[in-house]
């Protein structure tokens, strides 16, 4: 090495200069010392491992240190040029790697100080001058040029540590630097922790806060992690255990927990209306979605007025191009060749079908020879009196409109819409009279619901169409909308349809999966109403069949207390029972002692008054000899509890009796509960203790199936196939009720969600003067819900939009898609972005599911690489502005549409 030879000839020593003996010799030749100072770059120390470690980051680094430093000085000088920072920045050309002005300035400062330090190092390092001294001198030199951002030499030394390995400064963004968001250390040790945090957030979403999570982490989550670590041998040496124990002793700060929450993708945003995508991909929802969309699109729609059949001549004369491939067939009667489309295959097809088939806007599928089907979609929505848009114009001096600070009155609307009849169902006075004549003197099918809502099981005369029902909600108003209200509205609507249309059509009513619509039948098979032990609701008996889903692996047909195939299983302890009957987990002595209710006197200091409930007070008031004058049951139930108490006192009814005894419930006359019912079917291992099984057990957000009682009970066929009260009533009345998939509001109700959006958009744009006073408020709501605004054509467009979502979901379920995602190792989690993009693809390639499936699969696979669950904002809609068009303008518009379609 040429530099090594020169250094040896010059008598150079080690890193800190020469040895003492050599120092005396070197003083003999001043000229030699001067030459060594001028040629410090030939110093032998530059060849040492220490130099490689200091300036290149490794003792074994390849390359000449001096040459590399000279090259880096040149690169650091380029930083002063336009976009010169990219020459010394890692990942400078990656997507999203662009720096802001402050970051560019900071990179420039680093470059200036480090360049000066490297220049000084080439001049002085190794001649008894250490690196810190050089960095100090570099700061002083740079200060002469007016730079003062760095004052400590250790800062420059840190710059070197970050720069020395590859001659590049790390990108300021952790995400760009690492290629992914940084993962907190505690998440790396405990991958289940973020799952538990997210579950906690979702369960407490309405009032969630970082402080609430911080408390939960300290009191429950970290102690649970420590207990899990202790199950392993040598846990004291485990880094995860040490970390979890550290966070128990010294809880993470607010900012640390907030950073963890952000790293998980959670965010704190302004409250807004939205539909949630997170629940889409639950196994139960995916199965129901697949079943529902398949039935709707492949079976039900074939029977509806949504198809148009064209002769060969009519097809050839179409003034627009339909991308969808038509179904070709031969008419059985005429023998002519025919072409069939769905009316949603092109926007012009619906208009053509309206002219060809009349008010229903289409024909049934050519293969369907039975009765046509009409599908109604239902949903509820509320209108607030003083509702306005989220934004308003502000004057140049900050002038704002004076608006009420409260929402005012509220109306709850429950409505149906269909493609055939539009929003609601208009009825003439004569038609109302016909329906009322038929209903006269008859009772509702669900008498319990009728008594609860109207205080009578008899049907009252209808004053207007029941397809749009308004309720002024509030405790002192008309109360609140419940599942019982929905059941009565459904029967009222069916009365109208059967009287006015007879049995000409089959009617289907589509409801979303809300608690009111999915309300279980009275005494129905509902696992949510069952206790672990005895108690809970009194469920009806159920027939046990010899099929899968009825009996478990512990079933013993020889056990007289277990079920018998083809006989009913009673779910209530009652009737004549053998002396040794009772809960299987109790001893014979316990069964006998706890068979009936018993009472235990409370100590005197435990005596407490107990307020009677509203139901108890209403019952006692109505049974009083003068109580009937106070109002009907329905009117009394609308009163607040204090008002009922005052009324009861007038009749000398005790409102808060003192409790002196405690009731100890017995098992006889009570529901058997989950443990007993499952044991009788053979799903419970009697050798396990009672505490082994739990109502619901989850680990890392997943149900532990073999010990979770509700899960086991819900999987039983009779419980799984139990229909809601709404479905049962619809079946009794000769109609069909469909409950759409949970969390899928985007395709529920025949697009009625979009009808609500249009109506509310119109309402919010109306002036305050139209909303003041109750009569004006009600009249404006009627105007918003009228068929002048929500026209039949508009309803059909909204129904098409909902159908587009169904088609998109069907595309996700193709075999090719499932296989492709399986091969890529990525789950097929559907995000809103994917849904929207897929909907657009299906809209523009209508027949893609038949002839271009590969194209659809390609689109989805491209979008699947960055799957994110997030909540989506509601889409705003503007009112269509209608104006008269000249014939020439209409012609030009049609021409532009044809040209655009052809290009597509």
C-alpha positions in Angstrom: 0.0 0.0 0.0 1.5 3.2 -1.2 0.1 5.3 1.8 1.4 2.6 4.3 4.9 2.8 2.8 4.9 6.6 3.0 3.7 6.5 6.6 6.4 4.0 7.6 9.1 6.1 5.9 7.8 9.2 7.8 8.1 7.2 11.1 4.4 7.5 11.9 3.1 5.9 15.2 -0.3 4.7 16.4 -3.6 6.4 16.7 -2.6 8.8 19.4 0.7 9.7 17.9 4.1 8.1 18.3 5.7 6.4 21.3 7.8 8.5 23.7 11.0 7.1 22.4 10.1 7.8 18.8 9.0 11.3 19.8 12.6 12.2 20.8 13.9 10.9 17.5 11.3 12.8 15.5 12.3 16.1 17.1 15.7 15.7 15.5 14.2 16.5 12.1 11.8 19.5 12.1 11.4 19.3 8.4 10.2 15.7 8.6 7.6 16.7 11.2 6.4 19.5 9.0 6.0 17.1 6.1 4.0 14.6 8.3 1.6 17.4 9.3 1.1 18.4 5.7 0.6 14.8 4.6 -1.6 13.6 7.5 -3.7 11.7 5.1 -0.8 9.3 4.8 -0.8 8.7 8.6 -0.6 5.0 9.4 -3.6 5.4 11.7 -6.0 5.6 8.7 -5.2 1.9 8.0 -6.2 0.8 11.5 -9.4 -1.0 12.5 -10.1 2.0 14.8 -10.4 4.3 11.8 -12.7 1.9 10.0 -14.9 1.7 13.1 -15.0 5.5 13.7 -15.6 6.6 10.1 -17.2 3.6 8.4 -19.0 1.9 11.3 -17.1 -1.4 11.2 -13.6 -2.5 12.1 -13.7 -4.8 9.1 -15.1 -2.3 6.7 -13.8 -2.5 3.1 -12.3 0.4 1.2 -9.8 3.1 1.9 -11.0 5.4 4.7 -9.4 8.5 3.3 -10.8 8.0 -0.2 -14.2 7.3 1.2 -14.1 10.4 3.4 -13.1 12.6 0.4 -16.0 11.2 -1.6 -18.4 11.8 1.3 -17.2 15.4 1.6 -18.1 15.9 -2.0 -21.6 14.4 -1.4 -22.2 16.5 1.6 -21.2 19.6 -0.4 -24.0 18.8 -2.9 -26.6 19.2 -0.2 -26.4 23.0 -0.7 -27.8 22.5 -4.3 -31.5 22.3 -5.2 -32.8 18.9 -4.0 -29.2 18.0 -3.1 -30.3 16.5 0.1 -31.4 13.4 -1.8 -27.7 12.5 -2.4 -27.2 11.9 1.4 -30.7 10.6 2.4 -31.9 7.0 2.7 -35.0 6.1 0.7 -35.1 9.6 -0.8 -37.0 8.4 -3.9 -39.5 6.2 -2.2 -43.2 7.0 -2.3 -44.1 9.5 0.4 -40.4 10.2 1.2 -40.6 13.9 0.2 -39.3 16.1 3.0 -40.9 19.3 4.3 -39.0 22.5 4.4 -37.9 22.1 8.0 -36.6 18.6 7.4 -34.6 19.7 4.3 -33.1 22.5 6.5 -32.1 20.0 9.2 -30.4 17.7 6.7 -28.5 20.7 5.4 -27.3 21.6 8.9 -26.1 18.1 9.5 -24.2 18.1 6.2 -22.5 21.4 6.9 -21.2 20.4 10.3 -20.2 16.9 9.3 -18.4 18.0 6.2 -16.3 20.5 8.2 -15.5 17.8 10.7 -14.4 15.3 8.0 -12.2 18.0 6.4 -10.5 18.6 9.8 -10.1 14.9 10.4 -8.2 14.5 7.2 -5.9 17.3 8.3 -5.4 16.5 12.0 -6.8 13.1 13.1 -4.1 10.8 14.4 -1.6 13.5 15.4 -2.5 13.3 19.0 -5.9 15.0 18.2 -9.0 13.0 19.1 -12.3 12.9 17.3 -14.2 15.0 20.0 -11.6 17.8 19.7 -12.0 17.8 15.9 -15.8 18.1 16.3 -15.4 21.0 18.7 -13.1 22.8 16.3 -15.6 22.1 13.4 -18.4 23.8 15.4 -16.2 26.8 16.0 -15.3 27.0 12.3 -18.9 26.8 11.1 -19.8 29.4 13.7 -17.6 31.9 11.9 -19.9 31.6 8.9 -23.0 32.5 11.0 -24.2 29.0 11.8 -25.1 28.3 15.5 -27.6 25.5 15.5 -25.1 23.0 17.1 -23.2 23.8 20.3 -22.1 20.3 21.6 -19.5 18.2 19.8 -21.4 15.1 20.8 -24.2 16.2 18.4 -21.7 16.2 15.5 -20.4 12.8 16.7 -24.0 11.5 16.6 -24.4 12.8 13.1 -21.3 10.7 12.1 -22.7 7.6 13.8 -25.9 7.9 11.8 -24.0 8.7 8.5 -20.9 6.6 8.6 -22.1 3.1 7.7 -23.4 3.8 4.1 -22.8 7.6 3.7 -26.5 8.4 4.1 -28.6 10.0 6.8 -31.6 8.0 7.9 -35.0 9.3 6.7 -36.8 11.3 9.4 -39.9 9.2 9.0 -39.8 5.9 10.9 -42.3 4.4 8.5 -40.1 5.2 5.4 -37.0 4.2 7.2 -38.2 0.8 8.3 -40.5 0.1 5.4 -43.4 -0.2 7.9 -44.7 1.6 10.9 -42.5 0.9 13.9 -43.8 -1.7 16.3 -43.7 -1.0 20.0 -41.5 -3.4 21.9 -44.3 -4.6 24.1 -46.3 -5.6 21.0 -43.4 -7.6 19.7 -43.2 -9.6 22.9 -47.0 -9.9 23.2 -48.7 -10.0 19.8 -52.0 -10.7 21.5 -51.9 -7.3 23.3 -53.0 -5.1 20.4 -55.9 -7.5 19.7 -57.0 -7.1 23.3 -56.6 -3.3 23.2 -58.7 -3.1 20.0 -61.4 -5.4 21.5 -61.5 -3.1 24.6 -61.8 0.0 22.5 -64.7 -1.4 20.4 -66.6 -2.5 23.5 -66.2 0.9 25.1 -66.1 2.9 21.9 -68.8 5.5 22.8 -66.8 6.6 25.9 -63.3 5.3 25.1 -60.4 7.5 26.1 -56.6 7.0 26.4 -56.8 7.5 30.2 -59.5 4.7 30.3 -57.2 2.3 28.4 -54.2 3.3 30.6 -56.2 2.2 33.6 -57.2 -1.0 32.0 -53.6 -1.8 31.0 -52.3 -1.2 34.5 -55.1 -3.1 36.4 -56.0 -6.0 34.1 -54.0 -6.4 30.8 -50.4 -6.3 32.1 -51.1 -8.4 35.2 -52.8 -11.0 32.9 -49.6 -11.0 30.7 -47.4 -11.5 33.7 -49.6 -14.5 34.8 -49.3 -16.0 31.3 -45.5 -15.6 31.5 -45.3 -17.3 34.9 -46.7 -20.5 33.3 -43.3 -21.0 31.5 -40.2 -22.3 33.2 -37.5 -19.7 33.8 -39.9 -16.8 33.2 -37.8 -14.5 35.4 -35.3 -14.3 32.6 -37.9 -13.7 29.9 -37.7 -10.2 28.4 -41.4 -10.1 27.9 -42.0 -10.9 31.6 -39.5 -8.2 32.7 -41.2 -5.7 30.4 -44.7 -6.4 31.5 -43.7 -6.3 35.2 -41.9 -3.0 34.5 -45.2 -1.5 33.2 -47.0 -2.7 36.3 -44.5 -1.1 38.6 -44.2 2.0 36.4 -47.3 2.4 34.3 -46.8 3.8 30.8 -47.4 7.5 30.4 -50.4 9.0 28.6 -48.2 9.9 25.6 -46.8 6.4 25.4 -50.3 4.8 25.4 -51.5 7.3 22.9 -48.5 6.4 20.6 -49.5 2.7 20.9 -53.0 3.5 20.0 -51.9 5.4 16.9 -49.5 2.6 15.9 -52.5 0.3 15.8 -54.2 2.5 13.3 -56.8 3.9 15.7 -57.7 7.5 15.4 -59.7 10.2 17.2 -62.1 12.0 14.8 -65.2 14.1 14.8 -68.3 12.1 15.3 -70.1 11.5 12.0 -72.7 9.1 10.5 -71.1 6.1 9.0 -71.4 2.4 8.4 -68.8 0.1 9.9 -66.8 -2.2 7.8 -65.0 -3.9 10.6 -67.7 -6.5 11.3 -68.0 -7.5 7.6 -65.5 -10.3 7.8 -66.7 -12.2 10.8 -67.2 -15.8 9.8 -70.9 -15.7 10.7 -71.4 -12.5 8.6 -69.5 -13.8 5.6 -71.6 -17.0 5.5 -74.9 -15.1 5.8 -73.8 -12.6 3.2 -72.9 -15.4 0.8 -76.3 -17.1 1.4 -78.3 -13.8 1.2 -76.7 -12.4 -2.0 -76.8 -15.7 -3.7 -80.5 -16.1 -2.9 -81.4 -12.5 -3.8 -79.5 -12.4 -7.1 -79.9 -15.9 -8.4 -83.4 -16.8 -7.2 -85.5 -14.0 -6.0 -84.7 -11.4 -8.7 -85.7 -13.8 -11.4 -89.3 -13.5 -10.1 -89.3 -9.6 -10.0 -90.2 -7.0 -12.6 -86.5 -6.2 -13.3 -86.0 -7.7 -16.7 -86.5 -6.5 -20.3 -87.0 -8.8 -23.3 -86.3 -7.5 -26.8 -86.9 -9.0 -30.2 -84.0 -9.2 -32.6 -85.3 -6.2 -34.4 -85.7 -4.1 -31.2 -82.2 -5.1 -30.1 -80.6 -4.1 -33.4 -82.3 -0.7 -33.2 -81.0 0.3 -29.7 -79.6 3.8 -29.8 -77.0 2.9 -27.1 -74.5 0.2 -26.5 -74.9 -2.2 -23.6 -71.7 -3.7 -22.4 -73.4 -6.6 -20.8 -73.9 -9.7 -22.9 -77.6 -10.4 -23.3 -79.2 -13.8 -22.6 -80.4 -15.2 -26.0 -83.4 -17.5 -26.1 -86.3 -18.5 -28.3 -89.8 -17.4 -27.3 -92.1 -20.4 -26.7 -95.1 -18.7 -28.2 -93.9 -16.8 -31.2 -90.8 -18.8 -31.9 -88.8 -15.6 -32.4 -85.2 -15.1 -31.2 -85.2 -12.9 -28.1 -82.6 -11.0 -26.1 -82.9 -10.4 -22.3 -81.2 -7.8 -20.1 -81.5 -6.7 -16.5 -82.9 -3.2 -16.4 -79.8 -2.2 -14.4 -77.5 -3.2 -17.2 -77.7 0.3 -18.7 -79.4 3.5 -17.5 -81.4 3.7 -20.7 -82.8 0.2 -20.3 -84.9 1.2 -17.3 -86.5 4.1 -19.3 -87.1 1.7 -22.2 -88.7 -0.9 -19.8 -90.9 1.8 -18.3 -92.4 2.5 -21.7 -92.7 -1.1 -22.7 -94.1 -2.6 -19.4 -95.8 0.3 -17.7 -95.8 1.3 -14.0 -93.8 -1.6 -12.6 -90.9 -0.8 -15.0 -90.0 -4.3 -16.1 -91.0 -7.9 -16.7 -90.1 -11.1 -14.8 -87.3 -13.3 -16.1 -88.3 -15.3 -19.2 -87.8 -18.6 -17.3 -90.2 -17.7 -14.4 -93.8 -18.9 -15.0 -95.1 -18.4 -11.5 -96.5 -15.4 -9.6 -94.3 -12.2 -9.8 -92.5 -11.1 -6.6 -92.5 -7.6 -5.2 -89.8 -6.8 -2.7 -90.2 -4.0 -0.2 -87.3 -2.6 1.7 -87.8 -1.1 5.2 -85.8 1.2 7.4 -86.2 3.8 10.2 -84.8 7.3 10.3 -85.2 10.4 12.5 -85.8 14.0 11.5 -84.8 16.7 14.0 -86.6 20.0 13.8 -83.6 22.3 13.7 -81.3 20.2 11.5 -79.0 22.1 9.2 -75.9 21.4 7.3 -72.5 21.0 9.0 -71.3 24.2 7.3 -72.6 27.6 6.7 -71.4 30.8 5.1 -69.7 33.4 7.3 -69.5 37.1 6.6 -66.3 39.0 6.1 -66.4 40.2 9.7 -67.4 36.9 11.1 -71.1 37.3 10.9 -73.0 34.1 11.5 -76.6 33.1 11.3 -78.5 32.8 14.7 -79.7 29.2 14.9 -81.4 27.3 17.8 -78.9 25.6 20.1 -81.0 22.5 20.5 -82.4 20.0 18.0 -86.0 20.8 18.7 -88.7 18.2 18.2 -88.0 14.9 16.7 -89.9 12.6 14.3 -89.1 8.9 13.9 -90.1 7.6 10.5 -90.5 3.9 9.6 -91.0 3.5 5.8 -91.1 0.9 3.1 -90.0 1.4 -0.5 -90.1 -0.8 -3.6 -89.2 -0.5 -7.3 -92.8 -1.2 -8.3 -94.5 1.4 -6.0 -91.6 3.8 -5.1 -91.2 5.3 -1.7 -94.2 4.4 0.5 -97.4 3.2 -1.0 -100.0 5.8 -2.0 -103.6 5.0 -1.3 -106.8 6.8 -2.3 -109.6 7.3 0.2 -111.6 4.6 -1.5 -108.8 2.1 -1.1 -108.4 3.0 2.6 -112.1 2.4 3.0 -111.8 -1.0 1.4 -109.0 -2.0 3.7 -110.7 -0.7 6.8 -113.8 -2.6 6.0 -111.8 -5.8 5.8 -110.0 -5.1 9.1 -113.1 -4.2 11.0 -113.5 -6.2 14.2 -110.3 -8.3 13.6 -107.4 -8.7 16.0 -103.7 -8.5 15.3 -101.8 -11.8 14.9 -99.4 -10.7 17.7 -101.8 -9.7 20.5 -99.0 -9.1 22.9 -97.4 -6.5 20.6 -100.9 -4.9 20.0 -101.6 -4.6 23.8 -98.1 -3.2 24.4 -98.3 -0.5 21.7 -102.0 0.3 21.5 -103.5 -1.1 24.6 -105.9 -3.3 22.6 -105.5 -6.3 20.4 -108.2 -5.0 18.0 -107.3 -3.4 14.7 -108.1 0.3 14.4 -109.2 2.0 11.2 -106.3 3.3 9.1 -106.3 7.1 8.5 -103.5 7.0 5.9 -101.2 4.6 4.2 -99.3 2.5 6.8 -96.2 2.2 4.6 -94.8 5.5 6.0 -95.4 5.8 9.8 -94.4 8.8 11.9 -93.8 8.8 15.6 -93.0 11.9 17.7 -90.5 10.2 19.9 -89.9 11.1 23.6 -91.0 9.9 27.0 -93.8 12.5 27.1 -94.6 12.2 23.4 -95.5 9.0 21.6 -92.8 7.0 23.3 -90.1 5.2 21.3 -90.1 2.9 18.4 -89.8 -0.8 19.3 -89.9 -4.1 17.6 -93.6 -4.3 18.6 -94.3 -1.2 16.6 -92.6 -2.8 13.6 -94.7 -6.0 13.9 -97.9 -4.0 13.8 -96.8 -1.8 10.9 -95.9 -5.0 8.9 -99.4 -6.5 9.5 -101.1 -3.2 8.5 -99.1 -3.1 5.3 -99.9 -6.8 4.5 -103.6 -6.0 5.1 -103.5 -3.3 2.4 -101.6 -5.4 -0.1 -103.7 -8.5 0.2 -107.0 -6.5 0.0 -105.9 -4.4 -3.0 -103.9 -7.0 -5.0 -105.3 -10.3 -3.7 -103.0 -13.2 -4.4 -101.7 -11.9 -7.7 -98.2 -11.3 -6.3 -95.9 -12.8 -3.7 -94.6 -10.1 -1.3 -91.2 -10.1 0.3 -90.2 -7.6 3.1 -86.5 -6.9 3.6 -85.3 -5.6 7.0 -81.8 -4.8 8.2 -80.4 -6.7 11.2 -81.3 -4.3 14.0 -82.3 -5.4 17.5 -86.0 -4.5 16.9 -86.2 -6.5 13.6 -84.3 -9.5 15.0 -86.4 -9.6 18.2 -86.9 -13.2 19.3 -90.3 -14.9 19.4 -92.1 -14.9 22.7 -90.6 -17.9 24.6 -88.4 -18.5 21.5 -85.1 -20.3 21.3 -82.8 -17.4 22.1 -79.5 -18.2 23.8 -79.1 -14.6 24.9 -82.0 -15.1 27.3 -80.6 -18.1 29.0 -78.5 -18.2 32.2 -75.6 -20.5 32.8 -77.4 -22.2 35.6 -81.2 -22.3 36.2 -83.2 -19.1 35.7 -83.5 -16.8 32.7 -86.5 -16.7 30.3 -88.9 -19.6 30.1 -88.3 -21.0 26.6 -90.7 -23.2 24.8 -90.1 -27.0 24.3 -88.2 -28.0 21.2 -88.2 -31.2 19.1 -85.0 -33.3 19.1 -84.1 -34.9 15.8 -81.6 -37.6 15.0 -79.5 -35.3 12.8 -76.3 -33.4 13.1 -76.5 -30.4 15.3 -78.7 -31.9 18.0 -76.6 -34.4 20.0 -73.1 -34.2 21.3 -70.3 -36.7 21.9 -71.3 -37.3 25.6 -74.9 -38.3 24.7 -76.0 -41.5 26.4 -79.4 -42.8 25.2 -79.6 -45.0 28.3 -79.6 -42.0 30.7 -83.3 -41.3 31.5 -82.5 -37.6 32.2 -81.1 -37.0 28.7 -83.1 -36.2 25.6 -84.9 -38.8 23.5 -84.8 -38.5 19.7 -88.1 -37.5 18.0 -89.4 -36.2 21.4 -89.5 -32.7 22.7 -86.9 -31.4 25.1 -88.5 -29.3 27.8 -86.4 -26.2 28.6 -88.2 -25.4 31.9 -88.2 -27.3 35.2 -91.9 -28.1 35.7 -94.6 -30.8 35.8 -94.3 -34.1 37.6 -90.6 -34.8 38.0 -88.9 -37.8 39.5 -87.6 -37.4 43.0 -84.0 -37.5 41.8 -84.5 -34.9 39.0 -82.7 -31.6 39.1 -79.6 -29.8 37.9 -77.0 -32.5 37.1 -74.1 -30.6 38.8 -75.8 -30.6 42.2 -75.7 -33.4 44.7 -79.0 -35.1 45.6 -79.1 -33.2 48.9 -78.5 -29.9 47.1 -81.3 -30.6 44.6 -83.8 -31.3 47.3 -82.8 -28.3 49.4 -82.8 -25.8 46.5 -85.9 -27.1 44.6 -88.2 -24.3 45.7 -87.9 -20.6 46.4 -87.0 -19.8 50.0 -86.8 -16.6 51.9 -84.3 -15.4 54.5 -84.9 -12.6 57.0 -82.5 -9.7 56.6 -80.9 -8.1 59.6 -82.7 -4.9 60.7 -79.8 -2.7 59.5 -80.2 -4.2 56.0 -83.9 -3.2 55.6 -84.2 -0.9 52.7 -87.2 0.6 50.8 -87.5 -0.5 47.2 -89.3 1.6 44.6 -91.8 -0.3 42.6 -91.3 -0.4 38.8 -93.4 1.4 36.3 -95.1 -1.9 35.3 -95.9 -2.7 38.9 -97.4 0.7 39.5 -99.4 0.7 36.2 -100.9 -2.7 37.1 -101.9 -1.6 40.6 -103.4 1.7 39.4 -105.5 -0.1 36.7 -106.7 -2.7 39.2 -107.9 0.0 41.6 -111.6 0.7 41.5 -111.1 4.3 40.3 -107.8 3.7 38.5 -109.4 3.5 35.0 -110.1 7.2 35.0 -106.4 7.9 35.0 -106.0 6.7 31.4 -105.3 3.6 29.4 -102.3 1.3 30.0 -100.5 2.8 27.0 -101.1 6.4 28.3 -99.9 5.5 31.8 -96.7 3.8 30.5 -95.7 7.0 28.8 -95.6 8.8 32.1 -92.4 9.2 34.0 -91.9 7.2 37.2 -92.2 10.2 39.6 -95.6 11.1 37.9 -96.8 7.5 38.3 -95.7 7.5 42.0 -97.7 10.7 42.6 -100.7 9.2 41.0 -100.4 6.0 43.0 -100.2 7.9 46.3 -103.6 9.5 45.5 -105.1 6.0 45.5 -103.2 5.1 48.7 -101.0 2.6 46.8 -97.6 2.0 48.5 -94.9 3.1 46.0 -91.7 2.0 48.0 -92.4 -1.0 50.3 -89.6 -1.9 52.7 -87.7 -5.0 51.9 -87.2 -7.2 55.0 -86.5 -10.6 53.4 -84.1 -11.9 50.8 -85.4 -14.3 48.2 -83.2 -17.4 47.5 -84.5 -18.8 44.2 -85.1 -22.5 43.7 -84.8 -24.3 40.4 -88.3 -25.7 40.1 -90.4 -23.5 37.7 -87.3 -21.9 36.3 -85.6 -22.2 33.0 -83.1 -25.0 32.9 -80.2 -22.8 31.7 -77.4 -23.5 29.3 -75.5 -26.1 31.3 -78.5 -28.4 31.9 -79.9 -28.1 28.3 -76.5 -28.9 26.8 -75.8 -31.7 29.2 -79.1 -33.3 28.3 -78.0 -33.2 24.7 -74.6 -34.7 25.4 -72.4 -31.6 24.8 -71.2 -31.3 28.5 -68.6 -33.5 30.1 -70.0 -34.2 33.5 -66.6 -35.1 34.9 -65.5 -31.5 34.5 -66.4 -29.0 37.3 -69.2 -26.5 37.0 -66.6 -23.7 36.8 -64.9 -25.3 33.8 -67.6 -24.0 31.4 -68.3 -20.3 30.9 -71.2 -18.4 29.3 -68.6 -17.0 26.8 -64.9 -17.4 26.8 -62.6 -15.5 24.5 -58.8 -15.6 24.0 -57.3 -12.9 21.9 -60.7 -12.0 20.6 -61.6 -15.5 19.5 -64.2 -17.7 21.1 -63.0 -20.8 22.9 -65.6 -23.1 21.3 -65.5 -26.2 23.6 -66.1 -24.3 26.8 -68.3 -21.3 25.7 -71.9 -22.3 26.5 -73.6 -19.7 24.3 -71.5 -20.7 21.3 -72.3 -24.4 21.8 -76.0 -23.7 22.3 -76.2 -21.4 19.3 -74.6 -24.0 17.0 -77.4 -26.5 17.8 -79.6 -26.7 14.7 -82.9 -25.9 16.3 -81.5 -22.7 18.0 -79.6 -21.7 14.8 -82.7 -22.0 12.6 -85.0 -20.2 15.0 -86.6 -17.2 13.2 -87.4 -13.8 14.7 -90.9 -12.7 15.7 -91.1 -10.6 12.6 -90.3 -13.5 10.3 -92.8 -15.7 12.2 -95.6 -13.2 11.9 -94.8 -12.6 8.2 -95.0 -16.3 7.5 -98.4 -16.6 9.3 -99.8 -13.8 7.2 -98.7 -15.4 3.9 -95.7 -13.2 3.2 -91.9 -13.6 3.5 -89.6 -11.6 5.7 -85.9 -11.3 4.9 -83.4 -10.1 7.5 -80.3 -8.9 5.7 -76.7 -9.4 6.8 -75.5 -7.7 10.0 -73.2 -4.7 9.4 -74.2 -4.5 5.8 -76.4 -1.4 5.7 -75.0 -0.5 2.2 -77.3 -3.1 0.5 -80.2 -3.4 3.0 -83.7 -2.2 2.4 -83.7 -1.8 -1.4 -81.5 1.2 -1.2 -83.8 3.1 1.3 -80.7 4.4 3.1 -80.1 6.7 0.1 -83.7 7.8 0.1 -83.2 9.0 3.6 -80.1 10.8 2.6 -81.8 12.7 -0.3 -84.8 13.6 1.9 -82.5 14.9 4.7 -80.4 16.8 2.3 -83.5 18.6 1.1 -84.7 19.2 4.6 -81.4 20.7 5.8 -81.4 23.3 3.0 -84.8 24.7 4.0 -85.0 28.0 5.9 -85.5 28.2 9.6 -89.0 29.8 9.1 -90.3 26.6 7.6 -89.2 24.6 10.6 -90.6 26.7 13.4 -93.8 25.5 15.0 -94.9 21.9 15.1 -97.3 22.1 12.2 -94.7 23.6 9.9 -92.1 21.0 11.0 -94.5 18.1 10.3 -95.6 19.6 6.9 -91.9 20.0 5.8 -91.1 16.4 6.7 -94.1 15.3 4.7 -92.8 17.3 1.8 -89.4 15.7 2.1 -90.9 12.2 2.0 -93.3 12.9 -0.8 -93.1 11.1 -4.1 -92.6 14.4 -5.8 -89.1 14.4 -4.3 -88.5 10.7 -3.8 -89.8 9.7 -7.3 -90.1 6.2 -8.4 -87.2 6.6 -10.8 -85.1 7.9 -7.9 -86.0 4.9 -5.8 -85.1 2.5 -8.6 -81.6 4.2 -8.9 -81.1 3.7 -5.2 -82.2 0.1 -5.4 -79.7 -0.3 -8.2 -77.0 1.1 -6.0 -77.7 -1.4 -3.3 -77.7 -4.2 -5.9 -74.3 -3.1 -7.1 -72.9 -3.8 -3.7 -74.4 -7.3 -3.8 -72.8 -7.9 -7.1 -69.5 -6.7 -5.8 -69.7 -9.1 -2.8 -70.6 -11.9 -5.2 -67.4 -11.1 -7.2 -65.4 -11.4 -4.0 -66.7 -14.9 -3.5 -65.6 -16.3 -6.8 -63.5 -19.5 -6.7 -60.6 -17.8 -8.5 -60.6 -15.0 -6.0 -60.6 -17.3 -3.0 -57.8 -19.4 -4.6 -55.7 -16.3 -5.5 -55.9 -14.8 -2.0 -55.1 -18.2 -0.5 -52.0 -18.5 -2.6 -50.9 -15.0 -1.7 -51.3 -15.7 2.0 -53.5 -12.7 2.6 -57.0 -12.7 4.1 -59.9 -11.5 1.9 -60.9 -8.7 4.3 -63.2 -6.4 2.4 -62.5 -2.7 2.9 -64.7 0.2 1.9 -62.2 1.2 -0.8 -62.3 -2.2 -2.3 -66.1 -2.3 -2.1 -66.4 1.1 -3.9 -63.8 0.2 -6.5 -65.4 -3.2 -7.1 -68.8 -1.6 -7.4 -67.5 0.8 -10.1 -66.0 -2.1 -12.0 -69.2 -4.1 -11.9 -71.2 -1.0 -12.9 -69.0 -0.5 -16.0 -68.6 -4.2 -16.8 -72.0 -5.6 -16.0 -71.5 -9.1 -17.4 -68.0 -9.4 -16.0 -69.1 -12.1 -13.6 -69.9 -14.3 -16.6 -67.3 -13.5 -19.3 -64.6 -11.4 -17.7 -64.1 -12.7 -14.3 -60.3 -12.7 -14.6 -60.4 -8.9 -15.0 -62.4 -8.5 -11.8 -60.0 -10.8 -9.9 -57.1 -8.8 -11.1 -58.6 -5.5 -9.8 -59.3 -7.1 -6.4 -55.9 -8.6 -6.1 -54.3 -5.3 -6.8 -56.3 -3.7 -4.1 -55.8 -6.5 -1.5 -52.1 -5.8 -0.7 -52.8 -3.1 1.9 -55.9 -4.3 3.7 -57.2 -1.8 6.3 -60.4 -1.8 8.4 -61.7 1.6 8.9 -64.9 3.5 9.3 -66.3 5.3 6.2 -68.1 8.7 6.2 -71.6 9.0 4.8 -71.8 10.2 1.3 -73.5 13.5 0.7 -76.1 13.8 -2.0 -77.4 16.9 -3.7 -80.8 17.4 -5.0 -81.2 17.0 -8.7 -82.1 20.3 -10.5 -84.6 19.8 -13.2 -85.0 22.2 -16.1 -86.5 22.0 -19.5 -84.3 21.0 -22.4 -84.7 21.8 -26.0 -85.0 18.9 -28.5 -81.6 19.9 -29.9 -80.0 19.8 -26.5 -81.5 16.5 -25.7 -80.2 15.1 -29.0 -76.7 16.4 -28.3 -76.8 14.9 -24.8 -77.8 11.5 -26.1 -75.1 11.7 -28.7 -72.4 12.4 -26.0 -73.7 9.4 -24.0 -73.4 7.0 -27.0 -69.9 8.3 -27.7 -68.8 7.8 -24.1 -70.3 4.4 -24.0 -68.6 3.4 -27.2 -65.2 4.5 -25.9 -65.9 2.5 -22.7 
